[in-house]
Amino acid sequence: MQFNVFVLLASASLAMSAQINGFAGADCTGSLVFSSGASSNECLTLGGASVKSIGYSGVPSQIQFFESGGQHDACTNGAQSVLGGGSGCSNAPVGFNWESVAVF
């Protein structure tokens, strides 16, 4: 019976979502432009917005960041930055903004 309880807890933790926050300034400063949860294996677009930096928490394994601009919108054509799980902040490359993130 204890084994069954463990399996349920492990399954529930996998379904939890990461928190994604987009900021107008670098280093996750300035006004909050966007905030949403994202599940594992999900591409999250910023709803037409783009941001200088993205703060994240609760990422299970990996997070990928995609710059704004046609060929990379909606998590396509390769990420410009890839970071490990957990929490942190990622700045867009100089001259660009982030437009989407993929959570794994």
Buried (B, 14 or more C-beta within 10 A) or exposed (E): EEEEEEEEEEEEEEEEBBBBBBBBEBEBEEEEBBEBEBEBEBBBBBEEBBBBBBBBEBBBEBBBBBBBEEEBBEBEEEBBBEBEBEEBBBBBEEEBBBBBBBBB
